[in-house]
Amino acid sequence: MKRKIISAVLALTLGTTLMTGCAGSSSAGEGDGKVDLNSISLEEMIEKAKQEGKVESVGMPDTWANWGDTWKEINELYGLTHTDVDMSSAEELAVFESEKNNATKDIGDVGQAFGPIAEEKGLTLPYKTSYWDDIPDWAKDDNGDWIIGYYGTIAIITNKALVSEAPKSFADILKGDYMVGVGDVVKASQAQNAVLSAAIANGGSESNIQPGIDYFKTLAEQGRLDKGELSLARLEKGEIAVALLWDYNALGYRDQFKANNPNSNFEVNIPQDGSIQSGYCTVINAYTTRPHAAALAREYILSDEGQINLAIGYAKPVRSSVILPPEVAAKLISNDQYKNARMVQDADVWKTTVESLGTKWQEEVIAYAK
């Protein structure tokens, strides 16, 4: 289904200066020659983006939250070609930092905790977009150094060919005898939020991650914690029976498995004893040689069209005013499963916790894995 809502939206704003961020905004590289994206018109941005000709991203592959449709439509509208290298949030920032003035990448999509880190490291180029006023305060930096485009909830995906009764809580998982995958807690935001979800389900919080560490230590001691890569291929082959993923990834995987094998049977549930909801934010590389193409990509992601694309990929759009087509809304998990899920309550505290989480994971969980 092709939708061209964005074409009309952008046409209305051509030739006008973006109202957001024009007054008093400062450039990410003020004094070093970097463009101030918050002070130019959308018409100028589109023209310059077309001249730049392409956008190269990190951590924004076609299969994650339906990025594929977004990149396709950006190409159709503006002629921008696209390539992506998939990697974790930490790896994305490492690439920005290591390449610096030899930048090959323009934009990345990182976990919520990594947006402020990217800004602190001087790795971001601010751009607020024309949808600034419709983005909740919790989902954006004050100058647009990072903006959350969508959010998800940690979910349980179960291969029912291996587990007849799918677990519906963290407590249910402990009662099983199957392998459980969580991914790379040292680097991946998804895996880190799975640990936080386990902590919340067991009385912990952003400032008290220990119940989550203890939970996975128990699985490790049982010989049930999978230490390998948490990939679509390994799930499909049955190497992992149960995994913890963002709901949009779990639902997308389930549908892909079904398309590949009509006899496959995967079930997705939100943990009923507690789970965390968190967003992913775009960060424009401060050193990019294609700043206008990167900014235009962010503009599109926050548009009605871009937000609907993310919902088609099962992610929850950050702009609540966007009306999802009925067939898209029907694909999402029923709201009653989210009754014990909540957003990150203190982003600064969680950011501090994340900084030491990888070490705790290695010393207090992986060290006990059989």
Secondary structure as UniProt FT lines:
FT   HELIX           5..13
FT   TURN            14..15
FT   TURN            20..21
FT   TURN            28..33
FT   HELIX           37..39
FT   HELIX           42..52
FT   STRAND          54..58
FT   TURN            62..63
FT   TURN            65..66
FT   HELIX           67..78
FT   STRAND          81..85
FT   HELIX           89..99
FT   HELIX           100..102
FT   STRAND          107..111
FT   TURN            112..113
FT   HELIX           114..120
FT   TURN            121..122
FT   TURN            130..131
FT   HELIX           132..134
FT   HELIX           137..139
FT   TURN            142..143
FT   STRAND          147..159
FT   TURN            160..162
FT   HELIX           170..174
FT   STRAND          180..181
FT   TURN            185..187
FT   HELIX           189..201
FT   TURN            202..203
FT   TURN            206..207
FT   HELIX           210..221
FT   TURN            222..223
FT   STRAND          225..226
FT   HELIX           232..237
FT   STRAND          242..246
FT   HELIX           247..260
FT   TURN            262..263
FT   STRAND          266..269
FT   TURN            272..273
FT   STRAND          275..285
FT   TURN            286..287
FT   HELIX           291..301
FT   HELIX           304..312
FT   TURN            313..314
FT   STRAND          316..317
FT   TURN            320..321
FT   HELIX           326..329
FT   TURN            330..331
FT   HELIX           335..338
FT   TURN            339..340
FT   STRAND          341..343
FT   HELIX           347..364
FT   HELIX           366..368
//
